[in-house]
Amino acid sequence: MFVENYRLETHGSIMAGGDAKLIPYPKISAEDWQVWKMFLPVRSANFDRVATRYLKEESLHLSYGIPYALTGEVQKATELFDKIEVWRKRDVSKDPIAVGVLDGERYLIARWGIDKLIPFSTIKKSCSVDPGVELCHRPAWRDGRYHGGRTVSLGHVLLEGQCVPA
């Protein structure tokens, strides 16, 4: 198992408000978030601050596939964010990420996978999209059945309401 923890001990964004705290995780830009969502189109977990307090490390690992090496980090991160999301491919073991969300902004908490993790620069090159291009999202169909949610059609864009090849 390969894991990457993105906690930055010396850097961070300051949260607004009376209890200003540093956010020790890198902020994900809008452009990079578009790439992450193309690469990892399935949000498999969505924890709010209150719900995560009651989840034990075993539950995070067994129910949501978060490695034991990162369950403590995810629990710590819940104190800083409104919610924590886990995004992955359809194959559960393929390079998922944990993302903290605060006031609509996303921060990268951790990443893991069975195989060596693909560098983000490589992911970005393979998922490049021109700024301002709206991606085509279609209902998620597999095996001839609707499975809920929506999926990004790679290589396609939305043009006048139609999904067309880019």
KEROSE-559692 format. One record per residue: residue number from 1; chain; z, x, y of N, C-alpha, C in turn. Coordinates in steps of 0.001 Angstrom, whole numbers. Last residue first. Layout:
<recs>
REC	i	ch	nc3	nc1	nc2	cac3	cac1	cac2	cc3	cc1	cc2
REC	NUM	A	Z	X	Y	Z	X	Y	Z	X	Y
...
</recs>
This chain:
<recs>
REC	i	ch	nc3	nc1	nc2	cac3	cac1	cac2	cc3	cc1	cc2
REC	166	A	-28178	-14470	16218	-28090	-13700	17470	-29336	-12853	17649
REC	165	A	-29101	-17688	14959	-28970	-16234	14768	-28989	-15510	16098
REC	164	A	-27157	-20520	16179	-28432	-19844	15932	-28202	-18359	15705
REC	163	A	-25805	-23582	16413	-25493	-22267	15853	-26806	-21600	15477
REC	162	A	-26024	-25434	19466	-26503	-25147	18119	-26130	-23747	17691
REC	161	A	-25319	-25780	22107	-24630	-26575	21114	-25060	-26345	19673
REC	160	A	-26846	-23813	23409	-27087	-25236	23666	-26533	-26104	22565
REC	159	A	-25792	-21644	21072	-26814	-21767	22103	-27158	-23242	22237
REC	158	A	-23546	-19491	19715	-23708	-20884	20100	-24688	-20943	21262
REC	157	A	-24678	-17115	17267	-24045	-17467	18535	-24300	-18947	18795
REC	156	A	-24310	-14955	14414	-24771	-16187	15035	-24024	-16416	16345
REC	155	A	-23141	-12838	13172	-24562	-12724	13435	-25157	-13969	14072
REC	154	A	-20808	-14851	11476	-21195	-13533	11950	-22706	-13462	12101
REC	153	A	-19334	-17604	12336	-20570	-17263	11651	-21042	-15928	12213
REC	152	A	-15934	-18188	11825	-16933	-17580	12693	-18159	-17255	11853
REC	151	A	-14605	-21368	10887	-14901	-19980	10582	-15973	-19477	11535
REC	150	A	-11829	-23570	10967	-13184	-23235	11368	-13370	-21761	11102
REC	149	A	-9959	-25979	8974	-10135	-24872	9908	-11597	-24666	10278
REC	148	A	-10776	-27032	5586	-10030	-27074	6846	-10329	-25877	7720
REC	147	A	-12501	-26945	3478	-11179	-26347	3300	-10386	-26304	4595
REC	146	A	-14842	-28955	1875	-14262	-28590	3162	-12836	-28096	2937
REC	145	A	-16909	-27717	-799	-15822	-28571	-311	-15309	-28044	1018
REC	144	A	-18731	-25973	-1927	-19182	-27314	-1632	-18116	-28260	-1108
REC	143	A	-17405	-23540	-2006	-17598	-24269	-3266	-17990	-25724	-3012
REC	142	A	-16300	-23999	1296	-16433	-23097	141	-16592	-23968	-1091
REC	141	A	-16372	-24191	4785	-16784	-24805	3523	-16853	-23720	2455
REC	140	A	-15042	-24646	7787	-14904	-23732	6653	-15215	-24475	5353
REC	139	A	-17279	-25473	10477	-16221	-25858	9525	-16223	-24917	8322
REC	138	A	-18021	-22724	12706	-18423	-23862	11886	-17265	-24245	10978
REC	137	A	-18720	-21196	15734	-17673	-21551	14780	-18140	-22772	14017
REC	136	A	-20367	-18646	17325	-20561	-19912	16636	-19440	-20099	15622
REC	135	A	-19211	-17253	20424	-19483	-17172	18999	-19621	-18562	18401
REC	134	A	-20691	-16771	23478	-19778	-17634	22738	-20174	-17595	21265
REC	133	A	-20761	-13925	25398	-21468	-14665	24367	-20450	-15487	23593
REC	132	A	-19204	-12419	27102	-19704	-13682	27602	-20475	-14499	26580
REC	131	A	-20264	-9279	25814	-19302	-10062	26595	-19951	-11341	27111
REC	130	A	-21715	-9140	22571	-21895	-8993	24009	-20857	-9825	24742
REC	129	A	-19933	-7727	19915	-20491	-8945	20504	-20628	-8691	21998
REC	128	A	-19424	-5910	16944	-19678	-5922	18387	-20398	-7194	18804
REC	127	A	-18422	-5288	14465	-18258	-6670	14955	-18609	-6797	16417
REC	126	A	-18766	-2605	14020	-19401	-3533	13080	-19338	-4979	13559
REC	125	A	-17257	-1473	16093	-18703	-1233	16034	-19397	-2254	15148
REC	124	A	-14702	-2362	15367	-15278	-2787	16640	-16793	-2595	16656
REC	123	A	-14262	-1007	12987	-14303	-2473	12978	-15028	-2964	14228
REC	122	A	-14167	1589	14011	-15215	1231	13055	-15381	-283	12992
REC	121	A	-11877	1412	15593	-13151	1784	16226	-14333	1439	15314
REC	120	A	-9869	880	13729	-10309	-197	14612	-11636	137	15282
REC	119	A	-10405	2116	10384	-10060	2352	11796	-10632	1249	12693
REC	118	A	-9222	405	7580	-10417	753	8340	-10007	989	9786
REC	117	A	-6753	1693	5398	-7116	797	6496	-8339	1320	7252
REC	116	A	-7090	1991	1916	-6950	2686	3190	-7487	1783	4304
REC	115	A	-5962	-1048	253	-6817	122	414	-6540	787	1756
REC	114	A	-4042	-2979	844	-3983	-2268	-433	-4773	-965	-333
REC	113	A	-2529	-3073	4130	-3566	-3382	3146	-3403	-2543	1902
REC	112	A	-1550	-3863	7548	-1320	-3344	6195	-2478	-3722	5288
REC	111	A	-21	-3639	10763	-1230	-3836	9969	-966	-3267	8589
REC	110	A	1811	-4898	13629	1632	-4096	12421	345	-4490	11718
REC	109	A	1571	-5842	16327	2851	-5412	15761	2638	-4474	14590
REC	108	A	-173	-6171	19233	-323	-5752	17846	992	-5173	17329
REC	107	A	-28	-9074	21221	398	-7694	21038	334	-7363	19552
REC	106	A	-1488	-11373	23556	-1226	-10931	22180	-934	-9438	22140
REC	105	A	-597	-14013	25818	-1032	-12630	25597	-656	-12214	24175
REC	104	A	588	-16490	26093	-846	-16425	25863	-1408	-15035	25655
REC	103	A	3346	-15867	26247	2633	-16404	27414	1118	-16247	27288
REC	102	A	3021	-13925	23488	3942	-14226	24576	3132	-14656	25793
REC	101	A	2816	-13142	20130	2200	-13913	21221	3275	-14255	22235
REC	100	A	2149	-10474	17898	3127	-11202	18690	2424	-11901	19844
REC	99	A	679	-10202	14722	457	-10221	16163	1579	-11021	16826
REC	98	A	-189	-8369	11932	845	-9225	12523	725	-9069	14033
REC	97	A	-3127	-8341	9860	-2365	-7849	11012	-1290	-8868	11373
REC	96	A	-4603	-7304	6668	-4038	-8264	7615	-3326	-7583	8784
REC	95	A	-6516	-5926	4736	-6188	-5477	6099	-5623	-6527	7052
REC	94	A	-6755	-7934	2191	-7687	-7160	3004	-7229	-6987	4450
REC	93	A	-5318	-9611	524	-4903	-8208	613	-5764	-7362	1544
REC	92	A	-6523	-12203	572	-5208	-11979	1169	-4882	-10507	1387
REC	91	A	-9636	-12958	1530	-8946	-12219	475	-7638	-11725	1084
REC	90	A	-10248	-13839	4067	-10015	-14835	3027	-9316	-14210	1825
REC	89	A	-8305	-11724	6240	-9569	-12213	5688	-9247	-13269	4653
REC	88	A	-5727	-12618	8659	-6303	-11887	7528	-7681	-12420	7182
REC	87	A	-2857	-12657	10714	-4295	-12917	10584	-4839	-12062	9461
REC	86	A	107	-14077	11623	-489	-13144	10674	-1932	-13584	10479
REC	85	A	2049	-14301	14616	956	-14782	13786	530	-13680	12822
REC	84	A	4972	-15328	16181	4326	-14237	15455	3247	-14872	14585
REC	83	A	5968	-16491	19459	5615	-16673	18050	4981	-15405	17501
REC	82	A	7155	-15455	21686	7246	-16897	21459	6940	-17221	20007
REC	81	A	8924	-12311	21180	7737	-13144	21346	8035	-14617	21127
REC	80	A	11238	-10881	20648	10499	-10583	21877	9395	-11582	22199
REC	79	A	12242	-11542	18211	13160	-11656	19349	12436	-11479	20686
REC	78	A	10260	-10886	16446	10423	-12300	16790	11376	-12507	17959
REC	77	A	10568	-8191	15909	9563	-8595	16895	9734	-10053	17311
REC	76	A	12390	-8175	13810	12790	-7654	15126	11851	-8163	16219
REC	75	A	10726	-9241	11773	11927	-9965	12201	12411	-9486	13561
REC	74	A	8864	-7188	11611	8421	-8524	12003	9616	-9345	12478
REC	73	A	10517	-5129	10683	9835	-4994	11979	9374	-6355	12490
REC	72	A	11243	-6108	8172	12267	-5886	9190	11667	-5787	10580
REC	71	A	8724	-6086	6876	9437	-7345	7101	10521	-7210	8166
REC	70	A	7479	-3680	6249	7255	-4252	7582	8052	-5521	7860
REC	69	A	8071	-2983	3674	8149	-1916	4676	7996	-2450	6100
REC	68	A	7420	-5274	2248	8827	-5014	2550	8975	-3958	3645
REC	67	A	4433	-6808	3586	5114	-5793	2774	6572	-5598	3210
REC	66	A	3762	-10204	3525	4099	-9099	4421	4872	-8065	3606
REC	65	A	3173	-12510	2075	2479	-11268	1749	2738	-10113	2686
REC	64	A	4511	-14887	2315	3478	-14608	3308	2770	-13270	3104
REC	63	A	6360	-15119	208	5607	-16294	642	4419	-15964	1540
REC	62	A	7361	-12463	-189	6856	-13267	-1305	5986	-14438	-855
REC	61	A	8006	-11508	2486	7197	-10749	1524	6553	-11662	480
REC	60	A	9497	-13483	3689	8337	-12947	4398	7415	-12215	3437
REC	59	A	11493	-13724	1713	10580	-14842	1988	9329	-14358	2701
REC	58	A	12786	-11256	1920	12151	-11629	652	11148	-12762	860
REC	57	A	13866	-11396	4478	12800	-10436	4211	12060	-10779	2924
REC	56	A	14268	-14893	5358	14766	-13613	4860	13585	-12698	4582
REC	55	A	14244	-17002	8121	13472	-16428	7021	14066	-15080	6624
REC	54	A	15601	-17770	10353	16108	-18255	9073	15322	-17730	7873
REC	53	A	14170	-16744	12443	15577	-16336	12297	16121	-16692	10920
REC	52	A	11773	-18089	12388	11830	-16766	11780	13262	-16275	11622
REC	51	A	12217	-20442	13828	11973	-20507	12381	12162	-19149	11717
REC	50	A	12495	-19473	16489	13608	-20136	15810	13422	-20107	14295
REC	49	A	9949	-18371	17120	11173	-17571	17213	12314	-18176	16403
REC	48	A	7444	-19369	14732	8048	-19374	16051	9389	-18639	15976
REC	47	A	4717	-18120	12919	6170	-18274	12977	6623	-18384	14418
REC	46	A	2160	-18583	11045	2426	-18812	12455	3919	-19123	12572
REC	45	A	-299	-17298	8820	1103	-17588	9131	1247	-17705	10639
REC	44	A	-3003	-16976	8662	-2306	-17411	7454	-838	-17717	7693
REC	43	A	-5879	-17410	10175	-4471	-17282	10565	-3665	-17864	9405
REC	42	A	-8830	-15749	9451	-7872	-16737	8937	-6464	-16444	9450
REC	41	A	-10627	-13734	10235	-10777	-15084	10781	-9716	-16097	10371
REC	40	A	-10874	-10716	11049	-9809	-11412	10315	-9767	-12867	10782
REC	39	A	-13165	-10131	12536	-12860	-9336	11343	-11848	-10044	10448
REC	38	A	-13002	-11949	14621	-14204	-11916	13795	-13914	-11208	12476
REC	37	A	-10509	-11307	15661	-10716	-12647	15098	-11992	-12727	14273
REC	36	A	-10957	-8674	16580	-9983	-8927	15513	-10229	-10277	14854
REC	35	A	-12838	-9243	18633	-13219	-8427	17470	-12267	-8685	16311
REC	34	A	-11246	-10694	20388	-12454	-11321	19851	-12916	-10562	18597
REC	33	A	-9381	-8738	21029	-8940	-9906	20271	-10129	-10642	19659
REC	32	A	-10918	-6998	22572	-10455	-6548	21257	-9978	-7719	20406
REC	31	A	-11274	-8682	24822	-12436	-8180	24068	-12017	-7743	22665
REC	30	A	-8642	-9019	25685	-9430	-10193	25293	-10632	-9774	24443
REC	29	A	-6441	-6495	24254	-7311	-7020	25309	-8092	-8217	24782
REC	28	A	-3189	-6462	23203	-4561	-6584	22712	-5402	-7200	23828
REC	27	A	-671	-4077	23897	-1296	-5354	24242	-2741	-5340	23728
REC	26	A	1482	-2409	21599	294	-2393	22460	-290	-3790	22660
REC	25	A	5024	-2858	21932	3812	-2953	21131	2609	-2948	22059
REC	24	A	7554	-3247	23136	7186	-1940	22590	5955	-1969	21685
REC	23	A	8212	-4573	26103	7550	-4960	24861	6994	-3669	24265
REC	22	A	11330	-4412	27736	10062	-3774	27432	9508	-4346	26138
REC	21	A	12644	-7143	29600	12701	-6220	28470	11336	-5581	28310
REC	20	A	14500	-9005	31865	13325	-8163	31681	13562	-7154	30567
REC	19	A	15793	-11581	32269	16140	-10653	31191	14949	-9771	30878
REC	18	A	14502	-13002	34300	15773	-12344	34572	16177	-11337	33520
REC	17	A	10909	-12329	34192	12121	-13135	34089	13357	-12319	34333
REC	16	A	8409	-10779	32117	8886	-11349	33375	10163	-12134	33137
REC	15	A	8460	-7761	30323	8429	-9221	30284	8998	-9731	31600
REC	14	A	6523	-4938	30687	7780	-5583	31058	7580	-7085	31038
REC	13	A	5120	-3151	27970	4933	-4029	29117	6274	-4662	29437
REC	12	A	5559	287	26990	5645	-1156	26811	5387	-1895	28098
REC	11	A	6752	3329	25416	5888	2558	26305	6154	1081	26126
REC	10	A	8274	4646	23546	8345	5121	24934	7524	4305	25913
REC	9	A	7893	3536	21043	9266	3731	21513	9344	4091	22992
REC	8	A	5877	1142	19858	5847	2299	20749	7247	2464	21329
REC	7	A	4848	-121	16795	5941	-51	17760	5838	1253	18541
REC	6	A	2992	-505	14799	2500	-149	16133	3590	-120	17201
REC	5	A	2712	628	11583	3631	-38	12497	3246	416	13902
REC	4	A	777	271	8798	817	881	10130	1707	10	11000
REC	3	A	464	933	5325	1039	159	6419	974	968	7707
REC	2	A	-903	601	2141	-988	1314	3410	-421	403	4496
REC	1	A	0	851	-1178	0	0	0	0	892	1236
</recs>
